[in-house]
Amino acid sequence: MTIPESVGVIGGGTMGAGIAHVLLTAGAARLAVVESDEERADAARSAVGTSLQGAADRGKLPEGTTVDSLLERVRFVVGAGELPDDAGLVVEAVPERIDLKQQILGDVARRCPDAVLASNTSSLSVAAIGAELPAERVIGMHFFNPVPAQKLVELIRTPQTSDATVDRAREWVGDLGKTPIVVDDSPGFATSRLGLVVGLEAIRMVEEGVASAEDIDTGMELGYRWPMGPLRLTDVVGLDVRLAIAEHLERELGERFAPPQLLRDKVERGELGRKSGQGFHSWD
C-alpha cells in the first residue's frame, strides 16, 4: 500500500505545512491544502515552498523532483468544499479546539466519503473529536515538529476505529519514512503525557532556582542523551501550546499536571518561545 494519490491537509500553519511537505515527497500525486481565507492560503503556499526549498538546499528531495515540480501537485484552497471528493486521506492540523476539529472533520466526512479522517491533535480525545463522524474512519495521526525531520508518528485509535483504518495509517506512516507507534485514546496519549511531565518539572526547577534553563537543558542533553533539553523543546513547541495541554491534562488527570505559575506568567507576557523570539531561551 502506498500513500493515496489524492490527499488533503486542513490547516497550513507550521504543522500543516510540514505534513504537506512529507506527503508530497512520499509521492502524493494530488494534494489540497485547505485554509480559512485567501490570506492564510497564500501564507500556507509560502510555508510549504520554504520547507521544500530547505530540503532541496540540503539535497533531501526525492531524485528527479524539484521544488517547482512538487508544488505543481498542490492546490491551496479555501474551505473543505474544495477538497477532492476522491481523497483517500485527510489530515487536520488546526488549533487545539475540539469544536473546531469536530466541525472541520464533519465537513470533510461529508465531502470525502472514503477518506480516512485523521487528526493531528497532540492531546484532545480522538473519540470526542469523532463522536458525530463515521467513527471507524477516525484516527489520530500525531506528527512532531519539525515534521520533515522528526521520525515518529503517534497513531491514536479509539474503540470505534477499525483495524483496517489502523493498518492503512500504519503503512502510510512507513511510506512517509517514519516510524509509527499505536496507542489507545487516553488523555495526552503516550508522548505528550510523558513529555509534559518532564517539561513541567523543568519549569518548576527554574521557578525554584534549582538551576538555570541552560544548565537543565545541558544536563538532559549530555547526561540522558536527549537531542534537545526539555526547556528548549518547550520553546520550540510554544509555551502557549504547552500551557493549553497542561490545563487540559490537569482537568483530565489531576493536579500533577497543574501548570507552574512561571509558565503562566511567561505566556501572559507574550514570551511564547521560538515563535516570539523569547521563552526560556532567547531566539533572536
C-alpha positions as protocol buffer text, in pm:
chain_id: "A"
residue {
  index: 1
  type: MET
  ca { x: 0 y: 0 z: 0 }
}
residue {
  index: 2
  type: THR
  ca { x: 129 y: 346 z: -87 }
}
residue {
  index: 3
  type: ILE
  ca { x: 21 y: 698 z: 1 }
}
residue {
  index: 4
  type: PRO
  ca { x: -314 y: 769 z: -167 }
}
residue {
  index: 5
  type: GLU
  ca { x: -283 y: 961 z: -491 }
}
residue {
  index: 6
  type: SER
  ca { x: -532 y: 1219 z: -364 }
}
residue {
  index: 7
  type: VAL
  ca { x: -486 y: 1360 z: -13 }
}
residue {
  index: 8
  type: GLY
  ca { x: -580 y: 1667 z: 187 }
}
residue {
  index: 9
  type: VAL
  ca { x: -437 y: 1871 z: 472 }
}
residue {
  index: 10
  type: ILE
  ca { x: -659 y: 2110 z: 668 }
}
residue {
  index: 11
  type: GLY
  ca { x: -456 y: 2399 z: 805 }
}
residue {
  index: 12
  type: GLY
  ca { x: -136 y: 2528 z: 650 }
}
residue {
  index: 13
  type: GLY
  ca { x: 49 y: 2653 z: 956 }
}
residue {
  index: 14
  type: THR
  ca { x: 371 y: 2507 z: 1093 }
}
residue {
  index: 15
  type: MET
  ca { x: 240 y: 2153 z: 1133 }
}
residue {
  index: 16
  type: GLY
  ca { x: 14 y: 2151 z: 829 }
}
residue {
  index: 17
  type: ALA
  ca { x: 290 y: 2279 z: 601 }
}
residue {
  index: 18
  type: GLY
  ca { x: 526 y: 2012 z: 733 }
}
residue {
  index: 19
  type: ILE
  ca { x: 267 y: 1738 z: 680 }
}
residue {
  index: 20
  type: ALA
  ca { x: 206 y: 1865 z: 326 }
}
residue {
  index: 21
  type: HIS
  ca { x: 583 y: 1855 z: 265 }
}
residue {
  index: 22
  type: VAL
  ca { x: 620 y: 1490 z: 364 }
}
residue {
  index: 23
  type: LEU
  ca { x: 308 y: 1381 z: 173 }
}
residue {
  index: 24
  type: LEU
  ca { x: 447 y: 1540 z: -142 }
}
residue {
  index: 25
  type: THR
  ca { x: 793 y: 1390 z: -108 }
}
residue {
  index: 26
  type: ALA
  ca { x: 636 y: 1049 z: -35 }
}
residue {
  index: 27
  type: GLY
  ca { x: 461 y: 1055 z: -371 }
}
residue {
  index: 28
  type: ALA
  ca { x: 115 y: 1208 z: -328 }
}
residue {
  index: 29
  type: ALA
  ca { x: 9 y: 1300 z: -680 }
}
residue {
  index: 30
  type: ARG
  ca { x: -267 y: 1544 z: -584 }
}
residue {
  index: 31
  type: LEU
  ca { x: -271 y: 1740 z: -260 }
}
residue {
  index: 32
  type: ALA
  ca { x: -516 y: 2004 z: -143 }
}
residue {
  index: 33
  type: VAL
  ca { x: -412 y: 2229 z: 146 }
}
residue {
  index: 34
  type: VAL
  ca { x: -721 y: 2392 z: 292 }
}
residue {
  index: 35
  type: GLU
  ca { x: -724 y: 2722 z: 477 }
}
residue {
  index: 36
  type: SER
  ca { x: -994 y: 2951 z: 610 }
}
residue {
  index: 37
  type: ASP
  ca { x: -928 y: 3251 z: 380 }
}
residue {
  index: 38
  type: GLU
  ca { x: -713 y: 3360 z: 87 }
}
residue {
  index: 39
  type: GLU
  ca { x: -454 y: 3534 z: 303 }
}
residue {
  index: 40
  type: ARG
  ca { x: -391 y: 3220 z: 504 }
}
residue {
  index: 41
  type: ALA
  ca { x: -389 y: 3010 z: 187 }
}
residue {
  index: 42
  type: ASP
  ca { x: -116 y: 3235 z: 45 }
}
residue {
  index: 43
  type: ALA
  ca { x: 78 y: 3201 z: 371 }
}
residue {
  index: 44
  type: ALA
  ca { x: 44 y: 2822 z: 352 }
}
residue {
  index: 45
  type: ARG
  ca { x: 176 y: 2825 z: -6 }
}
residue {
  index: 46
  type: SER
  ca { x: 479 y: 3023 z: 112 }
}
residue {
  index: 47
  type: ALA
  ca { x: 535 y: 2792 z: 412 }
}
residue {
  index: 48
  type: VAL
  ca { x: 524 y: 2472 z: 205 }
}
residue {
  index: 49
  type: GLY
  ca { x: 752 y: 2625 z: -60 }
}
residue {
  index: 50
  type: THR
  ca { x: 1002 y: 2738 z: 204 }
}
residue {
  index: 51
  type: SER
  ca { x: 1003 y: 2393 z: 364 }
}
residue {
  index: 52
  type: LEU
  ca { x: 1061 y: 2220 z: 30 }
}
residue {
  index: 53
  type: GLN
  ca { x: 1332 y: 2468 z: -65 }
}
residue {
  index: 54
  type: GLY
  ca { x: 1514 y: 2396 z: 260 }
}
residue {
  index: 55
  type: ALA
  ca { x: 1506 y: 2025 z: 176 }
}
residue {
  index: 56
  type: ALA
  ca { x: 1633 y: 2099 z: -175 }
}
residue {
  index: 57
  type: ASP
  ca { x: 1922 y: 2305 z: -35 }
}
residue {
  index: 58
  type: ARG
  ca { x: 2020 y: 2004 z: 179 }
}
residue {
  index: 59
  type: GLY
  ca { x: 1988 y: 1760 z: -110 }
}
residue {
  index: 60
  type: LYS
  ca { x: 1689 y: 1589 z: 55 }
}
residue {
  index: 61
  type: LEU
  ca { x: 1429 y: 1598 z: -223 }
}
residue {
  index: 62
  type: PRO
  ca { x: 1344 y: 1271 z: -399 }
}
residue {
  index: 63
  type: GLU
  ca { x: 1553 y: 1202 z: -706 }
}
residue {
  index: 64
  type: GLY
  ca { x: 1405 y: 1354 z: -1019 }
}
residue {
  index: 65
  type: THR
  ca { x: 1193 y: 1613 z: -837 }
}
residue {
  index: 66
  type: THR
  ca { x: 1231 y: 1985 z: -784 }
}
residue {
  index: 67
  type: VAL
  ca { x: 1054 y: 2234 z: -561 }
}
residue {
  index: 68
  type: ASP
  ca { x: 853 y: 2354 z: -860 }
}
residue {
  index: 69
  type: SER
  ca { x: 757 y: 2005 z: -974 }
}
residue {
  index: 70
  type: LEU
  ca { x: 633 y: 1916 z: -626 }
}
residue {
  index: 71
  type: LEU
  ca { x: 439 y: 2241 z: -587 }
}
residue {
  index: 72
  type: GLU
  ca { x: 264 y: 2172 z: -916 }
}
residue {
  index: 73
  type: ARG
  ca { x: 86 y: 1884 z: -736 }
}
residue {
  index: 74
  type: VAL
  ca { x: -65 y: 2114 z: -472 }
}
residue {
  index: 75
  type: ARG
  ca { x: -374 y: 2332 z: -468 }
}
residue {
  index: 76
  type: PHE
  ca { x: -404 y: 2586 z: -187 }
}
residue {
  index: 77
  type: VAL
  ca { x: -777 y: 2639 z: -139 }
}
residue {
  index: 78
  type: VAL
  ca { x: -1031 y: 2799 z: 92 }
}
residue {
  index: 79
  type: GLY
  ca { x: -1286 y: 2572 z: 262 }
}
residue {
  index: 80
  type: ALA
  ca { x: -1327 y: 2196 z: 288 }
}
residue {
  index: 81
  type: GLY
  ca { x: -1571 y: 2208 z: -2 }
}
residue {
  index: 82
  type: GLU
  ca { x: -1268 y: 2243 z: -230 }
}
residue {
  index: 83
  type: LEU
  ca { x: -1124 y: 1906 z: -126 }
}
residue {
  index: 84
  type: PRO
  ca { x: -1125 y: 1636 z: -394 }
}
residue {
  index: 85
  type: ASP
  ca { x: -1412 y: 1401 z: -320 }
}
residue {
  index: 86
  type: ASP
  ca { x: -1189 y: 1101 z: -400 }
}
residue {
  index: 87
  type: ALA
  ca { x: -935 y: 1183 z: -128 }
}
residue {
  index: 88
  type: GLY
  ca { x: -811 y: 871 z: 48 }
}
residue {
  index: 89
  type: LEU
  ca { x: -661 y: 1054 z: 347 }
}
residue {
  index: 90
  type: VAL
  ca { x: -732 y: 1394 z: 502 }
}
residue {
  index: 91
  type: VAL
  ca { x: -530 y: 1519 z: 800 }
}
residue {
  index: 92
  type: GLU
  ca { x: -650 y: 1815 z: 1003 }
}
residue {
  index: 93
  type: ALA
  ca { x: -383 y: 2031 z: 1165 }
}
residue {
  index: 94
  type: VAL
  ca { x: -587 y: 2320 z: 1303 }
}
residue {
  index: 95
  type: PRO
  ca { x: -560 y: 2476 z: 1653 }
}
residue {
  index: 96
  type: GLU
  ca { x: -633 y: 2257 z: 1955 }
}
residue {
  index: 97
  type: ARG
  ca { x: -1004 y: 2340 z: 1984 }
}
residue {
  index: 98
  type: ILE
  ca { x: -1228 y: 2037 z: 1991 }
}
residue {
  index: 99
  type: ASP
  ca { x: -1526 y: 2225 z: 1846 }
}
residue {
  index: 100
  type: LEU
  ca { x: -1320 y: 2345 z: 1552 }
}
residue {
  index: 101
  type: LYS
  ca { x: -1181 y: 1998 z: 1483 }
}
residue {
  index: 102
  type: GLN
  ca { x: -1528 y: 1844 z: 1504 }
}
residue {
  index: 103
  type: GLN
  ca { x: -1672 y: 2097 z: 1262 }
}
residue {
  index: 104
  type: ILE
  ca { x: -1390 y: 2064 z: 1011 }
}
residue {
  index: 105
  type: LEU
  ca { x: -1379 y: 1685 z: 1007 }
}
residue {
  index: 106
  type: GLY
  ca { x: -1757 y: 1679 z: 981 }
}
residue {
  index: 107
  type: ASP
  ca { x: -1728 y: 1888 z: 664 }
}
residue {
  index: 108
  type: VAL
  ca { x: -1455 y: 1656 z: 537 }
}
residue {
  index: 109
  type: ALA
  ca { x: -1657 y: 1341 z: 609 }
}
residue {
  index: 110
  type: ARG
  ca { x: -1946 y: 1471 z: 401 }
}
residue {
  index: 111
  type: ARG
  ca { x: -1718 y: 1580 z: 117 }
}
residue {
  index: 112
  type: CYS
  ca { x: -1489 y: 1277 z: 108 }
}
residue {
  index: 113
  type: PRO
  ca { x: -1691 y: 960 z: 169 }
}
residue {
  index: 114
  type: ASP
  ca { x: -1397 y: 718 z: 152 }
}
residue {
  index: 115
  type: ALA
  ca { x: -1124 y: 918 z: 325 }
}
residue {
  index: 116
  type: VAL
  ca { x: -951 y: 821 z: 646 }
}
residue {
  index: 117
  type: LEU
  ca { x: -1025 y: 1115 z: 879 }
}
residue {
  index: 118
  type: ALA
  ca { x: -706 y: 1191 z: 1072 }
}
residue {
  index: 119
  type: SER
  ca { x: -648 y: 1444 z: 1348 }
}
residue {
  index: 120
  type: ASN
  ca { x: -304 y: 1580 z: 1432 }
}
residue {
  index: 121
  type: THR
  ca { x: -417 y: 1661 z: 1787 }
}
residue {
  index: 122
  type: SER
  ca { x: -146 y: 1622 z: 2049 }
}
residue {
  index: 123
  type: SER
  ca { x: -375 y: 1580 z: 2350 }
}
residue {
  index: 124
  type: LEU
  ca { x: -750 y: 1604 z: 2277 }
}
residue {
  index: 125
  type: SER
  ca { x: -972 y: 1296 z: 2283 }
}
residue {
  index: 126
  type: VAL
  ca { x: -988 y: 1150 z: 1934 }
}
residue {
  index: 127
  type: ALA
  ca { x: -1312 y: 971 z: 2026 }
}
residue {
  index: 128
  type: ALA
  ca { x: -1469 y: 1304 z: 2124 }
}
residue {
  index: 129
  type: ILE
  ca { x: -1347 y: 1467 z: 1803 }
}
residue {
  index: 130
  type: GLY
  ca { x: -1504 y: 1185 z: 1603 }
}
residue {
  index: 131
  type: ALA
  ca { x: -1821 y: 1142 z: 1808 }
}
residue {
  index: 132
  type: GLU
  ca { x: -2052 y: 1258 z: 1528 }
}
residue {
  index: 133
  type: LEU
  ca { x: -1840 y: 1119 z: 1242 }
}
residue {
  index: 134
  type: PRO
  ca { x: -1812 y: 778 z: 1076 }
}
residue {
  index: 135
  type: ALA
  ca { x: -1611 y: 657 z: 1374 }
}
residue {
  index: 136
  type: GLU
  ca { x: -1448 y: 361 z: 1202 }
}
residue {
  index: 137
  type: ARG
  ca { x: -1263 y: 605 z: 973 }
}
residue {
  index: 138
  type: VAL
  ca { x: -1137 y: 834 z: 1251 }
}
residue {
  index: 139
  type: ILE
  ca { x: -781 y: 809 z: 1385 }
}
residue {
  index: 140
  type: GLY
  ca { x: -524 y: 1032 z: 1549 }
}
residue {
  index: 141
  type: MET
  ca { x: -206 y: 1093 z: 1348 }
}
residue {
  index: 142
  type: HIS
  ca { x: 15 y: 1293 z: 1582 }
}
residue {
  index: 143
  type: PHE
  ca { x: 314 y: 1427 z: 1390 }
}
residue {
  index: 144
  type: PHE
  ca { x: 607 y: 1601 z: 1559 }
}
residue {
  index: 145
  type: ASN
  ca { x: 773 y: 1934 z: 1483 }
}
residue {
  index: 146
  type: PRO
  ca { x: 959 y: 1982 z: 1254 }
}
residue {
  index: 147
  type: VAL
  ca { x: 761 y: 1724 z: 1057 }
}
residue {
  index: 148
  type: PRO
  ca { x: 1014 y: 1659 z: 775 }
}
residue {
  index: 149
  type: ALA
  ca { x: 1290 y: 1580 z: 1026 }
}
residue {
  index: 150
  type: GLN
  ca { x: 1105 y: 1401 z: 1306 }
}
residue {
  index: 151
  type: LYS
  ca { x: 1081 y: 1025 z: 1257 }
}
residue {
  index: 152
  type: LEU
  ca { x: 790 y: 944 z: 1487 }
}
residue {
  index: 153
  type: VAL
  ca { x: 415 y: 949 z: 1423 }
}
residue {
  index: 154
  type: GLU
  ca { x: 187 y: 854 z: 1713 }
}
residue {
  index: 155
  type: LEU
  ca { x: -129 y: 680 z: 1591 }
}
residue {
  index: 156
  type: ILE
  ca { x: -423 y: 704 z: 1830 }
}
residue {
  index: 157
  type: ARG
  ca { x: -704 y: 454 z: 1794 }
}
residue {
  index: 158
  type: THR
  ca { x: -1043 y: 483 z: 1959 }
}
residue {
  index: 159
  type: PRO
  ca { x: -1263 y: 185 z: 2048 }
}
residue {
  index: 160
  type: GLN
  ca { x: -1453 y: 253 z: 1725 }
}
residue {
  index: 161
  type: THR
  ca { x: -1153 y: 291 z: 1492 }
}
residue {
  index: 162
  type: SER
  ca { x: -1147 y: -7 z: 1256 }
}
residue {
  index: 163
  type: ASP
  ca { x: -848 y: -238 z: 1228 }
}
residue {
  index: 164
  type: ALA
  ca { x: -841 y: -157 z: 855 }
}
residue {
  index: 165
  type: THR
  ca { x: -802 y: 215 z: 930 }
}
residue {
  index: 166
  type: VAL
  ca { x: -520 y: 149 z: 1175 }
}
residue {
  index: 167
  type: ASP
  ca { x: -343 y: -83 z: 929 }
}
residue {
  index: 168
  type: ARG
  ca { x: -371 y: 169 z: 646 }
}
residue {
  index: 169
  type: ALA
  ca { x: -243 y: 452 z: 865 }
}
residue {
  index: 170
  type: ARG
  ca { x: 49 y: 241 z: 987 }
}
residue {
  index: 171
  type: GLU
  ca { x: 153 y: 161 z: 631 }
}
residue {
  index: 172
  type: TRP
  ca { x: 118 y: 520 z: 519 }
}
residue {
  index: 173
  type: VAL
  ca { x: 343 y: 636 z: 803 }
}
residue {
  index: 174
  type: GLY
  ca { x: 604 y: 388 z: 685 }
}
residue {
  index: 175
  type: ASP
  ca { x: 569 y: 527 z: 331 }
}
residue {
  index: 176
  type: LEU
  ca { x: 649 y: 870 z: 475 }
}
residue {
  index: 177
  type: GLY
  ca { x: 979 y: 732 z: 600 }
}
residue {
  index: 178
  type: LYS
  ca { x: 867 y: 749 z: 962 }
}
residue {
  index: 179
  type: THR
  ca { x: 803 y: 503 z: 1244 }
}
residue {
  index: 180
  type: PRO
  ca { x: 451 y: 460 z: 1384 }
}
residue {
  index: 181
  type: ILE
  ca { x: 353 y: 373 z: 1738 }
}
residue {
  index: 182
  type: VAL
  ca { x: -8 y: 284 z: 1818 }
}
residue {
  index: 183
  type: VAL
  ca { x: -168 y: 393 z: 2146 }
}
residue {
  index: 184
  type: ASP
  ca { x: -521 y: 388 z: 2280 }
}
residue {
  index: 185
  type: ASP
  ca { x: -716 y: 710 z: 2308 }
}
residue {
  index: 186
  type: SER
  ca { x: -641 y: 848 z: 2654 }
}
residue {
  index: 187
  type: PRO
  ca { x: -557 y: 1199 z: 2779 }
}
residue {
  index: 188
  type: GLY
  ca { x: -219 y: 1309 z: 2642 }
}
residue {
  index: 189
  type: PHE
  ca { x: -172 y: 973 z: 2469 }
}
residue {
  index: 190
  type: ALA
  ca { x: 183 y: 847 z: 2537 }
}
residue {
  index: 191
  type: THR
  ca { x: 423 y: 1112 z: 2412 }
}
residue {
  index: 192
  type: SER
  ca { x: 250 y: 1436 z: 2517 }
}
residue {
  index: 193
  type: ARG
  ca { x: 178 y: 1293 z: 2860 }
}
residue {
  index: 194
  type: LEU
  ca { x: 534 y: 1183 z: 2930 }
}
residue {
  index: 195
  type: GLY
  ca { x: 696 y: 1482 z: 2761 }
}
residue {
  index: 196
  type: LEU
  ca { x: 479 y: 1724 z: 2956 }
}
residue {
  index: 197
  type: VAL
  ca { x: 568 y: 1567 z: 3292 }
}
residue {
  index: 198
  type: VAL
  ca { x: 937 y: 1634 z: 3231 }
}
residue {
  index: 199
  type: GLY
  ca { x: 875 y: 1978 z: 3081 }
}
residue {
  index: 200
  type: LEU
  ca { x: 663 y: 2098 z: 3371 }
}
residue {
  index: 201
  type: GLU
  ca { x: 912 y: 1970 z: 3628 }
}
residue {
  index: 202
  type: ALA
  ca { x: 1193 y: 2150 z: 3444 }
}
residue {
  index: 203
  type: ILE
  ca { x: 991 y: 2474 z: 3460 }
}
residue {
  index: 204
  type: ARG
  ca { x: 936 y: 2424 z: 3834 }
}
residue {
  index: 205
  type: MET
  ca { x: 1311 y: 2378 z: 3881 }
}
residue {
  index: 206
  type: VAL
  ca { x: 1376 y: 2713 z: 3711 }
}
residue {
  index: 207
  type: GLU
  ca { x: 1098 y: 2869 z: 3920 }
}
residue {
  index: 208
  type: GLU
  ca { x: 1254 y: 2734 z: 4241 }
}
residue {
  index: 209
  type: GLY
  ca { x: 1606 y: 2842 z: 4145 }
}
residue {
  index: 210
  type: VAL
  ca { x: 1743 y: 2487 z: 4127 }
}
residue {
  index: 211
  type: ALA
  ca { x: 1937 y: 2563 z: 3808 }
}
residue {
  index: 212
  type: SER
  ca { x: 1925 y: 2783 z: 3500 }
}
residue {
  index: 213
  type: ALA
  ca { x: 1728 y: 2682 z: 3192 }
}
residue {
  index: 214
  type: GLU
  ca { x: 2055 y: 2644 z: 3003 }
}
residue {
  index: 215
  type: ASP
  ca { x: 2206 y: 2411 z: 3263 }
}
residue {
  index: 216
  type: ILE
  ca { x: 1890 y: 2200 z: 3297 }
}
residue {
  index: 217
  type: ASP
  ca { x: 1881 y: 2150 z: 2920 }
}
residue {
  index: 218
  type: THR
  ca { x: 2253 y: 2074 z: 2902 }
}
residue {
  index: 219
  type: GLY
  ca { x: 2214 y: 1819 z: 3181 }
}
residue {
  index: 220
  type: MET
  ca { x: 1943 y: 1632 z: 2994 }
}
residue {
  index: 221
  type: GLU
  ca { x: 2117 y: 1657 z: 2658 }
}
residue {
  index: 222
  type: LEU
  ca { x: 2454 y: 1531 z: 2780 }
}
residue {
  index: 223
  type: GLY
  ca { x: 2350 y: 1318 z: 3076 }
}
residue {
  index: 224
  type: TYR
  ca { x: 2049 y: 1147 z: 2920 }
}
residue {
  index: 225
  type: ARG
  ca { x: 2132 y: 1191 z: 2552 }
}
residue {
  index: 226
  type: TRP
  ca { x: 1822 y: 1395 z: 2477 }
}
residue {
  index: 227
  type: PRO
  ca { x: 1867 y: 1564 z: 2139 }
}
residue {
  index: 228
  type: MET
  ca { x: 1706 y: 1875 z: 2289 }
}
residue {
  index: 229
  type: GLY
  ca { x: 1653 y: 1968 z: 2652 }
}
residue {
  index: 230
  type: PRO
  ca { x: 1300 y: 1998 z: 2794 }
}
residue {
  index: 231
  type: LEU
  ca { x: 1301 y: 2377 z: 2816 }
}
residue {
  index: 232
  type: ARG
  ca { x: 1442 y: 2433 z: 2470 }
}
residue {
  index: 233
  type: LEU
  ca { x: 1181 y: 2185 z: 2345 }
}
residue {
  index: 234
  type: THR
  ca { x: 911 y: 2382 z: 2526 }
}
residue {
  index: 235
  type: ASP
  ca { x: 1030 y: 2692 z: 2340 }
}
residue {
  index: 236
  type: VAL
  ca { x: 1007 y: 2507 z: 2008 }
}
residue {
  index: 237
  type: VAL
  ca { x: 660 y: 2368 z: 2083 }
}
residue {
  index: 238
  type: GLY
  ca { x: 540 y: 2706 z: 2211 }
}
residue {
  index: 239
  type: LEU
  ca { x: 478 y: 2799 z: 2574 }
}
residue {
  index: 240
  type: ASP
  ca { x: 115 y: 2878 z: 2495 }
}
residue {
  index: 241
  type: VAL
  ca { x: 69 y: 2532 z: 2344 }
}
residue {
  index: 242
  type: ARG
  ca { x: 233 y: 2368 z: 2645 }
}
residue {
  index: 243
  type: LEU
  ca { x: 12 y: 2568 z: 2879 }
}
residue {
  index: 244
  type: ALA
  ca { x: -305 y: 2464 z: 2694 }
}
residue {
  index: 245
  type: ILE
  ca { x: -204 y: 2097 z: 2704 }
}
residue {
  index: 246
  type: ALA
  ca { x: -116 y: 2118 z: 3074 }
}
residue {
  index: 247
  type: GLU
  ca { x: -452 y: 2277 z: 3156 }
}
residue {
  index: 248
  type: HIS
  ca { x: -632 y: 2006 z: 2959 }
}
residue {
  index: 249
  type: LEU
  ca { x: -444 y: 1724 z: 3131 }
}
residue {
  index: 250
  type: GLU
  ca { x: -492 y: 1883 z: 3472 }
}
residue {
  index: 251
  type: ARG
  ca { x: -868 y: 1871 z: 3412 }
}
residue {
  index: 252
  type: GLU
  ca { x: -850 y: 1511 z: 3291 }
}
residue {
  index: 253
  type: LEU
  ca { x: -581 y: 1358 z: 3513 }
}
residue {
  index: 254
  type: GLY
  ca { x: -541 y: 1577 z: 3819 }
}
residue {
  index: 255
  type: GLU
  ca { x: -318 y: 1833 z: 3980 }
}
residue {
  index: 256
  type: ARG
  ca { x: 13 y: 1664 z: 3892 }
}
residue {
  index: 257
  type: PHE
  ca { x: -28 y: 1838 z: 3555 }
}
residue {
  index: 258
  type: ALA
  ca { x: -102 y: 2180 z: 3707 }
}
residue {
  index: 259
  type: PRO
  ca { x: 93 y: 2446 z: 3513 }
}
residue {
  index: 260
  type: PRO
  ca { x: 363 y: 2626 z: 3715 }
}
residue {
  index: 261
  type: GLN
  ca { x: 298 y: 2997 z: 3771 }
}
residue {
  index: 262
  type: LEU
  ca { x: 617 y: 3079 z: 3578 }
}
residue {
  index: 263
  type: LEU
  ca { x: 469 y: 2923 z: 3267 }
}
residue {
  index: 264
  type: ARG
  ca { x: 150 y: 3126 z: 3305 }
}
residue {
  index: 265
  type: ASP
  ca { x: 348 y: 3445 z: 3362 }
}
residue {
  index: 266
  type: LYS
  ca { x: 563 y: 3397 z: 3054 }
}
residue {
  index: 267
  type: VAL
  ca { x: 260 y: 3330 z: 2833 }
}
residue {
  index: 268
  type: GLU
  ca { x: 88 y: 3640 z: 2973 }
}
residue {
  index: 269
  type: ARG
  ca { x: 398 y: 3848 z: 2886 }
}
residue {
  index: 270
  type: GLY
  ca { x: 399 y: 3710 z: 2532 }
}
residue {
  index: 271
  type: GLU
  ca { x: 717 y: 3506 z: 2586 }
}
residue {
  index: 272
  type: LEU
  ca { x: 599 y: 3212 z: 2379 }
}
residue {
  index: 273
  type: GLY
  ca { x: 933 y: 3061 z: 2278 }
}
residue {
  index: 274
  type: ARG
  ca { x: 1095 y: 3047 z: 1938 }
}
residue {
  index: 275
  type: LYS
  ca { x: 798 y: 3198 z: 1753 }
}
residue {
  index: 276
  type: SER
  ca { x: 809 y: 3515 z: 1966 }
}
residue {
  index: 277
  type: GLY
  ca { x: 1189 y: 3529 z: 1999 }
}
residue {
  index: 278
  type: GLN
  ca { x: 1190 y: 3473 z: 2374 }
}
residue {
  index: 279
  type: GLY
  ca { x: 1087 y: 3188 z: 2601 }
}
residue {
  index: 280
  type: PHE
  ca { x: 1316 y: 3006 z: 2842 }
}
residue {
  index: 281
  type: HIS
  ca { x: 1590 y: 3087 z: 2591 }
}
residue {
  index: 282
  type: SER
  ca { x: 1648 y: 3381 z: 2358 }
}
residue {
  index: 283
  type: TRP
  ca { x: 1588 y: 3304 z: 1990 }
}
residue {
  index: 284
  type: ASP
  ca { x: 1694 y: 3637 z: 1836 }
}
